[in-house]
Amino acid sequence: MYNILQEAIVCVNCNKRIKISIQFSFGDTWLFRYKIGDTIRWGGNDKGIPNLPLVKVYGLAEEAVCPFCNTENLKEYDIIIKKDVIQVSRAMESYEHYLSSANEGDYVILSG
């Protein structure tokens, strides 16, 4: 299972704001929907460790094609979570960070 971060991005081609849903596996993974600033839920189908000082979570966009111009946008994201609060999503720096992690490639502890 996974959760969903609902986010708005700017299309790389037409510069229009589009809504995307980014899947991620951290916290109680039960298809909960989040936005930036929300606190991750725990106490069910948990992946990860609660209340970490800083963690980077792998995110994959469900839909990456702009509905206005049909251009494919970025699919992979780093979701930054600080003490269970979602801070930001951004273009994934490198998948290698997740591969070298012992956490099934879902997240990387940055501190704590």
N, CA, C and O of each residue as an XYZ file, in Angstrom:
448
protein
N       0.833     -1.184      0.000
C       0.000      0.000      0.000
C       0.880      1.251      0.000
O       2.098      1.180      0.157
N       0.236      2.370     -0.177
C       0.928      3.655     -0.248
C      -0.028      4.766      0.163
O      -1.216      4.530      0.383
N       0.499      5.968      0.263
C      -0.282      7.176      0.503
C      -0.137      8.088     -0.698
O       0.617      7.787     -1.623
N      -0.857      9.203     -0.689
C      -0.851     10.109     -1.831
C      -0.643     11.546     -1.354
O      -1.350     12.039     -0.475
N       0.346     12.201     -1.959
C       0.559     13.629     -1.736
C      -0.075     14.364     -2.908
O       0.331     14.175     -4.055
N      -1.062     15.197     -2.627
C      -1.699     15.987     -3.674
C      -0.946     17.302     -3.785
O      -0.797     18.043     -2.813
N      -0.478     17.569     -4.995
C       0.437     18.687     -5.217
C       0.086     19.381     -6.525
O      -0.549     18.789     -7.397
N       0.493     20.621     -6.659
C       0.356     21.358     -7.919
C       1.752     21.649     -8.439
O       2.630     22.068     -7.684
N       1.955     21.428     -9.728
C       3.235     21.727    -10.365
C       2.985     22.600    -11.586
O       1.844     22.766    -12.018
N       4.035     23.143    -12.125
C       3.949     23.929    -13.356
C       4.435     23.052    -14.495
O       5.526     22.486    -14.421
N       3.640     22.935    -15.547
C       3.999     22.118    -16.716
C       5.297     22.644    -17.335
O       5.483     23.851    -17.489
N       6.179     21.722    -17.684
C       7.467     22.099    -18.270
C       7.317     22.697    -19.668
O       8.234     23.359    -20.154
N       6.186     22.476    -20.314
C       5.986     22.965    -21.676
C       5.123     24.225    -21.735
O       5.549     25.244    -22.279
N       3.921     24.159    -21.181
C       2.977     25.276    -21.336
C       2.921     26.208    -20.124
O       2.235     27.229    -20.163
N       3.635     25.867    -19.050
C       3.719     26.679    -17.832
C       2.398     26.845    -17.080
O       2.273     27.738    -16.242
N       1.426     26.005    -17.368
C       0.167     26.043    -16.620
C       0.307     25.175    -15.375
O       1.016     24.169    -15.372
N      -0.391     25.594    -14.314
C      -0.391     24.806    -13.073
C      -1.317     23.610    -13.256
O      -2.459     23.738    -13.696
N      -0.784     22.446    -12.904
C      -1.584     21.225    -12.984
C      -1.515     20.500    -11.646
O      -0.519     20.586    -10.929
N      -2.580     19.793    -11.325
C      -2.621     19.017    -10.092
C      -2.121     17.607    -10.371
O      -2.486     16.980    -11.365
N      -1.278     17.131     -9.466
C      -0.795     15.761     -9.585
C      -0.970     15.052     -8.245
O      -1.123     15.689     -7.202
N      -0.945     13.755     -8.295
C      -0.988     12.921     -7.101
C       0.278     12.093     -7.086
O       0.571     11.369     -8.037
N       1.035     12.204     -5.993
C       2.320     11.520     -5.876
C       2.190     10.401     -4.850
O       1.909     10.655     -3.679
N       2.394      9.176     -5.285
C       2.351      8.025     -4.387
C       3.637      7.950     -3.573
O       4.724      8.200     -4.093
N       3.507      7.603     -2.292
C       4.684      7.385     -1.456
C       4.344      6.397     -0.346
O       3.191      6.274      0.068
N       5.374      5.696      0.125
C       5.194      4.691      1.176
C       5.961      5.109      2.420
O       7.146      4.814      2.575
N       5.253      5.805      3.302
C       5.824      6.229      4.569
C       4.662      6.544      5.497
O       3.672      7.143      5.075
N       4.776      6.140      6.765
C       3.684      6.318      7.717
C       2.719      5.157      7.623
O       3.075      4.078      7.149
N       1.496      5.380      8.076
C       0.441      4.373      7.953
C      -0.012      4.375      6.499
O      -0.748      5.267      6.077
N       0.422      3.387      5.738
C       0.156      3.358      4.291
C      -1.213      2.731      4.034
O      -1.374      1.511      4.012
N      -2.185      3.609      3.843
C      -3.561      3.146      3.647
C      -4.331      4.090      2.720
O      -5.508      4.373      2.944
N      -3.652      4.568      1.681
C      -4.229      5.469      0.684
C      -4.723      6.784      1.285
O      -5.673      7.390      0.789
N      -4.061      7.214      2.364
C      -4.405      8.513      2.923
C      -3.940      9.591      1.960
O      -2.914      9.435      1.297
N      -4.688     10.684      1.880
C      -4.352     11.805      1.011
C      -3.799     12.942      1.869
O      -4.374     13.316      2.891
N      -2.663     13.475      1.418
C      -1.973     14.542      2.142
C      -1.708     15.710      1.218
O      -1.778     15.598     -0.006
N      -1.397     16.847      1.848
C      -0.877     18.011      1.132
C       0.301     18.549      1.943
O       0.506     18.140      3.086
N       1.067     19.457      1.360
C       2.205     20.049      2.059
C       1.711     20.664      3.374
O       0.700     21.365      3.403
N       2.444     20.388      4.462
C       2.078     20.916      5.767
C       1.299     19.936      6.630
O       1.148     20.151      7.833
N       0.802     18.863      6.024
C       0.055     17.854      6.786
C       1.002     16.978      7.592
O       2.178     16.831      7.259
N       0.464     16.401      8.659
C       1.215     15.496      9.517
C       0.915     14.049      9.137
O      -0.245     13.661      8.992
N       1.964     13.263      8.979
C       1.843     11.849      8.619
C       1.155     11.081      9.748
O       1.455     11.289     10.923
N       0.239     10.198      9.383
C      -0.445      9.330     10.347
C       0.377      8.072     10.597
O       1.090      7.594      9.714
N       0.266      7.546     11.803
C       0.924      6.301     12.194
C      -0.075      5.420     12.942
O      -1.100      5.899     13.427
N       0.237      4.130     13.028
C      -0.577      3.252     13.855
C      -1.408      2.262     13.075
O      -2.487      1.874     13.522
N      -0.929      1.848     11.922
C      -1.648      0.871     11.111
C      -0.656      0.070     10.293
O       0.171     -0.661     10.839
N      -0.744      0.210      9.001
C       0.141     -0.480      8.066
C       1.402      0.379      7.880
O       1.647      0.915      6.799
N       2.193      0.499      8.950
C       3.298      1.452      9.001
C       4.514      1.035      8.182
O       4.920     -0.127      8.164
N       5.079      2.038      7.504
C       6.383      1.926      6.854
C       7.196      3.098      7.355
O       6.746      4.242      7.305
N       8.386      2.816      7.835
C       9.229      3.881      8.340
C       9.209      3.960      9.849
O       8.717      3.066     10.538
N       9.760      5.060     10.345
C       9.912      5.297     11.779
C       9.272      6.646     12.096
O       9.601      7.647     11.459
N       8.365      6.688     13.070
C       7.722      7.967     13.407
C       8.695      8.982     13.980
O       9.688      8.628     14.616
N       8.388     10.264     13.741
C       9.025     11.410     14.373
C      10.524     11.542     14.096
O      11.270     12.023     14.949
N      10.964     11.124     12.921
C      12.368     11.326     12.551
C      12.629     12.820     12.343
O      11.759     13.542     11.857
N      13.833     13.286     12.715
C      14.139     14.710     12.513
C      14.043     15.135     11.042
O      13.532     16.215     10.746
N      14.532     14.292     10.118
C      14.491     14.638      8.700
C      14.604     13.372      7.867
O      15.503     12.556      8.071
N      13.683     13.218      6.929
C      13.664     12.032      6.076
C      13.278     12.442      4.656
O      12.485     13.360      4.448
N      13.859     11.739      3.690
C      13.532     11.947      2.277
C      12.804     10.696      1.808
O      13.309      9.584      1.963
N      11.612     10.876      1.233
C      10.761      9.758      0.838
C      10.607      9.752     -0.680
O      10.402     10.795     -1.300
N      10.709      8.557     -1.270
C      10.547      8.406     -2.721
C       9.082      8.597     -3.103
O       8.190      7.994     -2.506
N       8.848      9.439     -4.103
C       7.497      9.682     -4.597
C       7.406      9.461     -6.089
O       8.321      9.811     -6.835
N       6.303      8.881     -6.526
C       6.060      8.591     -7.943
C       4.705      9.161     -8.353
O       3.673      8.790     -7.793
N       4.713     10.068     -9.337
C       3.472     10.696     -9.792
C       2.573      9.676    -10.483
O       3.031      8.891    -11.314
N       1.284      9.697    -10.128
C       0.319      8.807    -10.766
C       0.072      9.214    -12.213
O      -0.061      8.362    -13.092
N       0.014     10.509    -12.452
C      -0.193     11.028    -13.800
C       0.820     12.125    -14.043
O       0.951     13.053    -13.244
N       1.528     12.018    -15.136
C       2.578     12.995    -15.406
C       2.314     13.783    -16.686
O       3.107     14.651    -17.050
N       1.215     13.493    -17.370
C       0.912     14.152    -18.641
C       0.023     15.368    -18.383
O      -1.009     15.269    -17.719
N       0.437     16.504    -18.911
C      -0.318     17.748    -18.750
C      -1.650     17.636    -19.495
O      -1.663     17.272    -20.671
N      -2.765     17.940    -18.835
C      -4.059     17.866    -19.513
C      -4.280     18.991    -20.521
O      -5.199     18.914    -21.336
N      -3.453     20.030    -20.477
C      -3.609     21.168    -21.381
C      -2.831     20.995    -22.685
O      -3.337     21.311    -23.762
N      -1.581     20.483    -22.583
C      -0.742     20.406    -23.787
C      -0.240     18.987    -24.081
O       0.471     18.769    -25.062
N      -0.607     18.041    -23.243
C      -0.274     16.633    -23.443
C       1.223     16.327    -23.313
O       1.693     15.318    -23.839
N       1.967     17.181    -22.624
C       3.390     16.973    -22.414
C       3.608     16.135    -21.155
O       2.951     16.346    -20.136
N       4.531     15.191    -21.236
C       4.857     14.401    -20.057
C       5.776     15.202    -19.142
O       6.803     15.725    -19.576
N       5.396     15.288    -17.880
C       6.152     16.016    -16.868
C       6.896     15.030    -15.981
O       6.804     13.815    -16.154
N       7.623     15.575    -15.042
C       8.417     14.803    -14.107
C       7.566     13.751    -13.391
O       6.435     14.020    -12.986
N       8.133     12.547    -13.241
C       7.412     11.454    -12.585
C       7.924     11.148    -11.184
O       7.151     10.712    -10.331
N       9.219     11.370    -10.927
C       9.808     10.960     -9.657
C      10.181     12.160     -8.796
O      10.736     13.147     -9.278
N       9.861     12.049     -7.509
C      10.032     13.160     -6.577
C      10.695     12.707     -5.285
O      10.596     11.544     -4.895
N      11.371     13.640     -4.629
C      11.789     13.495     -3.245
C      10.762     14.263     -2.422
O      10.487     15.430     -2.700
N      10.204     13.618     -1.425
C       9.283     14.274     -0.499
C      10.041     14.416      0.819
O      10.482     13.422      1.395
N      10.189     15.632      1.286
C      10.939     15.903      2.512
C       9.955     16.005      3.679
O       8.989     16.768      3.647
N      10.242     15.202      4.714
C       9.378     15.157      5.893
C      10.234     15.438      7.125
O      11.274     14.812      7.327
N       9.788     16.378      7.938
C      10.509     16.766      9.149
C       9.592     16.533     10.351
O       8.542     17.163     10.478
N      10.010     15.615     11.234
C       9.218     15.274     12.426
C       7.757     15.018     12.058
O       6.838     15.546     12.683
N       7.568     14.185     11.018
C       6.257     13.730     10.540
C       5.421     14.782      9.813
O       4.264     14.518      9.486
N       5.965     15.946      9.557
C       5.242     16.982      8.818
C       5.834     17.087      7.413
O       7.044     17.250      7.256
N       4.986     16.995      6.404
C       5.437     17.075      5.012
C       5.843     18.518      4.711
O       5.033     19.439      4.811
N       7.111     18.695      4.340
C       7.667     20.026      4.103
C       7.559     20.470      2.648
O       7.106     21.578      2.362
N       7.979     19.594      1.726
C       8.074     19.981      0.323
C       8.223     18.725     -0.536
O       8.654     17.674     -0.062
N       7.860     18.861     -1.796
C       8.218     17.838     -2.782
C       9.044     18.550     -3.844
O       8.814     19.719     -4.153
N      10.009     17.822     -4.394
C      10.881     18.415     -5.413
C      11.376     17.317     -6.344
O      11.255     16.128     -6.052
N      11.931     17.742     -7.462
C      12.464     16.774     -8.425
C      13.447     15.850     -7.724
O      14.287     16.314     -6.952
N      13.357     14.564     -7.977
C      14.237     13.605     -7.329
C      15.684     13.882     -7.728
O      16.001     14.013     -8.910
N      16.557     13.969     -6.721
C      17.975     14.221     -6.972
C      18.636     13.013     -7.612
O      19.307     13.127     -8.637
N      18.439     11.849     -6.991
C      19.071     10.637     -7.487
C      18.406      9.415     -6.866
O      18.155      9.377     -5.661
N      18.129      8.427     -7.691
C      17.535      7.203     -7.156
C      18.564      6.399     -6.372
O      18.197      5.543     -5.566
N      19.841      6.664     -6.599
C      20.902      5.929     -5.903
C      20.780      6.045     -4.392
O      21.102      5.099     -3.672
N      20.317      7.193     -3.900
C      20.128      7.362     -2.456
C      19.177      6.302     -1.911
O      19.396      5.754     -0.830
N      18.133      6.023     -2.660
C      17.134      5.049     -2.211
C      17.657      3.618     -2.344
O      17.339      2.763     -1.517
N      18.452      3.357     -3.374
C      18.997      2.010     -3.570
C      19.992      1.634     -2.487
O      20.098      0.467     -2.110
N      20.718      2.619     -1.990
C      21.707      2.336     -0.955
C      21.073      2.298      0.436
O      21.749      2.015      1.425
N      19.786      2.583      0.503
C      19.086      2.583      1.784
C      18.631      1.171      2.136
O      18.326      0.370      1.252
N      18.587      0.873      3.421
C      18.113     -0.434      3.887
C      16.603     -0.430      4.078
O      16.065     -1.326      4.729
N      15.917      0.547      3.531
C      14.482      0.729      3.775
C      13.628      0.401      2.562
O      12.643      1.089      2.293
N      13.993     -0.639      1.827
C      13.248     -1.107      0.656
C      13.115     -0.047     -0.435
O      12.228     -0.131     -1.285
N      13.998      0.949     -0.409
C      13.955      1.991     -1.431
C      12.850      3.020     -1.241
O      12.640      3.862     -2.114
N      12.140      2.969     -0.120
C      11.015      3.884      0.109
C      11.430      5.219      0.719
O      10.815      6.247      0.437
N      12.469      5.210      1.551
C      12.869      6.447      2.212
C      14.322      6.368      2.645
O      14.909      5.290      2.736
N      14.894      7.557      2.914
C      16.258      7.677      3.384
C      16.244      8.628      4.578
O      15.717      9.737      4.491
N      16.825      8.191      5.689
C      16.919      9.053      6.860
C      18.061     10.030      6.643
O      19.197      9.617      6.408
N      17.770     11.319      6.718
C      18.780     12.353      6.487
C      19.442     12.794      7.783
O      20.592     13.233      7.774
N      18.734     12.683      8.890
C      19.321     12.959     10.196
C      18.481     12.279     11.260
O      17.299     12.006     11.055
N      19.095     12.011     12.387
C      18.374     11.438     13.514
C      18.644     10.021     13.707
O      18.100      9.409     14.626
